[in-house]
Each structure stands twice: as C-alpha cells, then as structure tokens.
Amino acid sequence: MHGLEVEVAGIMLKNPTMLASGIMGLSAASLRRAVRGGAGAVVAKSCSSQPREGNPNPTVIEVPPRGLLNSVGLANPGCRELAEELRKLGGEVPVIASVYGFSPEEYAENAVLMQQAGVDGVELNLSCPNVEGTVFGYREELAQEVVSEVKRRVKLPVFAKLTADAGDVVSVAKACEEAGADGITAINTLRAMSIDLTARQPVLGNRVGGLSGACLKPVALRCVYEIAEEVRIPVIGCGGISTGRDAVEFFLAGARAVQIGTAVLYRGLNVFRKVAQEIAEYLEERGYSSVGDITGMAHR
Ligand SMILES: Cc1cc2nc3c(=O)[nH]c(=O)nc-3n(C[C@H](O)[C@H](O)[C@H](O)COP(=O)(O)O)c2cc1C
C-alpha cells in the first residue's frame, strides 16, 4: 500500500502497525501469524533471565466494551529460550524483543542475549503493573539507569516502554531520551481492578491487573501528544488502537508508528492489514502521500 512505509529509529517498516508485546509473542510460529496478518513489525512477549510462571488464575478478564484486564505477570520461558524462537524468524519484518529485569544489569544482560539472536531492536518493559520490582518507569532516575546500562551494552535501537501510572510520564520520557533511548513506546496497561458482587472479592487472582483496549485510548493519546512535544526521538503509540482512524489520531498527536494488542481479539489477526488499509484510505481521501505528512499535525 502506497505511502505507508515509515522509519522508526533506523528500522524500516512497510506499514506503521506493530504487534504489541505480550499478545501472542511467545513463539516464532505465533509471531509469524501476526506477520501474515499484515503487521509492519512484531514485538515479542517480555522476557526475563529466568523462566517465570506468572500470577494465579484468573489472569485475564473482559472489560466491555472491547477491553481487557490482565494480570498475566510476565509469564515467559526465559530469555534464552525465547531468543532461540526469535532466531527462527527470517527477516520478513523487523522483530523487536521486549525485555525486563529486577535490576539495570539484568535488563542489559537480557538485551545482549536478544541482540545475539539477531533482533532488530529492543523494547525495555519499564512499566508492567503485574510484577513488583520491575516498574523502573515510575521514576526518572530508575528509568534512566536502565536505559543507560542497556545502551552501554547493545548497539541496537532501544525503545523505552512507559506507563501513565508514573507520576509524570513526560519527565520519565525525557529522562530516557537523555540516557540515550532511541524511541519511546507509550503506553503500557494501566493499573485497574474488578470486584465480583457474589464473592465480594476482586476477580483477578492477583487482585489488581492492567487495563487495555478501547478505554485506554484517550489516556494513551494524551501521553503520546505530551511526550512528542518534549522529546526528539520517535514515539510509538500504543493503547486502544483498533481502527485506522484510531491510528491516525496517534499520528496527528506525533506518533511515528502504532502498536496493536487487545484489538487482535476483537478484529482478528488481520487487524494489522485492516488498520493499514484504513490508514491508506484516510491519507488518500485527504490527498496526503505518506504517514509522515500528518505526523504531529495536531501540535501546529
Ligand atoms: C494479555 C496481555 C499481556 C501483555 N503482556 C505484555 C508484556 O509482556 N510486555 C509488555 O510490555 N506489555 C504487555 N502487555 C501490554 C500491551 O503490550 C499494550 O501495551 C497494552 O495492552 C495496551 O495496548 P492495547 O490497548 O492495544 O492492548 C500485555 C497486554 C495484554 C492484554
């Protein structure tokens, strides 16, 4: 499709839609399905040094309309095993690994493993609400330490994934840029909960989880808009995007590309192709020749 190519921190995408981390990103086979669904890039599930089982069930519940509350807790087979999976992906689209850790050093070690697996970039999950001790994105100094350590150890583009649960997400984004981040992904899920009226108890086994989907979009959009105003590095929008029109709002706010997670459930795996097609239609109808033509327009 014409005019959809974008460049993000030196990574070329055939269209600006990306699979968000944690949504079927645990194996080469499942990532390939997103590629076949039209994704311009894929982000793998966040991984840690050691395999992790995650939180007690239930870990995912639906929040109408078109939303989820999850406390999956970064369950993953460990970076070594996931790196072997990512190694199998052969250059069809850019692959971004997502790593987390309990210290800046652990983030960096995991990023090094992913670099050795041949990925195109690394996203630092500084913002998962479901694993205590890993939310380095709540505070500027902590986020900065992680980004600096990773940048010292790897040559790949590094993206810092942030949360609006941070007191001041814009300051955290600026701190990450100062520490050398090549891009910002905004945002992760927001801390939220649901209570069962019969049991009179929280529904999630972990009590609290992360909210995603349609209801997150206005918050994510506000974050992207404010971050894009303050940083020069590219911003990737994420949160509640399920249509081309949603994506266009993020471009107008200043996003260079968008990630899609929860909408895979509601529009199917072809959501990437559909959203890309809808973006192309928007551009064509209004006489724009590329996504770059409208990026950041809402700031002018
Ligand atoms: C079931 C589930 C698991 C997730 N796991 C991760 C993860 O491992 N790492 C991460 O950075 N984000 C994770 N996320 C957050 C998504 O990548 C995304 O930031 C969030 O869901 C908002 O986008 P969406 O509204 O399009 O889903 C997860 C989200 C869901 C719903």
The ligand as an ORCA input file, in Angstrom:
! r2SCAN-3c Opt
* xyz 0 1
  C      -2.688    -10.307     27.973
  C      -1.711     -9.173     27.850
  C      -0.361     -9.405     28.078
  C       0.567     -8.352     27.960
  N       1.899     -8.605     28.158
  C       2.800     -7.598     27.985
  C       4.190     -7.849     28.082
  O       4.655     -8.971     28.287
  N       5.036     -6.795     27.931
  C       4.610     -5.515     27.666
  O       5.432     -4.601     27.507
  N       3.289     -5.264     27.535
  C       2.380     -6.265     27.686
  N       1.050     -6.006     27.534
  C       0.627     -4.617     27.233
  C       0.438     -4.399     25.735
  O       1.653     -4.577     25.022
  C      -0.085     -2.966     25.470
  O       0.862     -2.021     25.949
  C      -1.419     -2.696     26.158
  O      -2.246     -3.832     26.110
  C      -2.161     -1.521     25.517
  O      -2.419     -1.751     24.150
  P      -3.828     -2.345     23.609
  O      -4.912     -1.494     24.197
  O      -3.733     -2.254     22.122
  O      -3.907     -3.750     24.086
  C       0.102     -7.039     27.638
  C      -1.253     -6.819     27.401
  C      -2.170     -7.855     27.497
  C      -3.632     -7.576     27.232
*
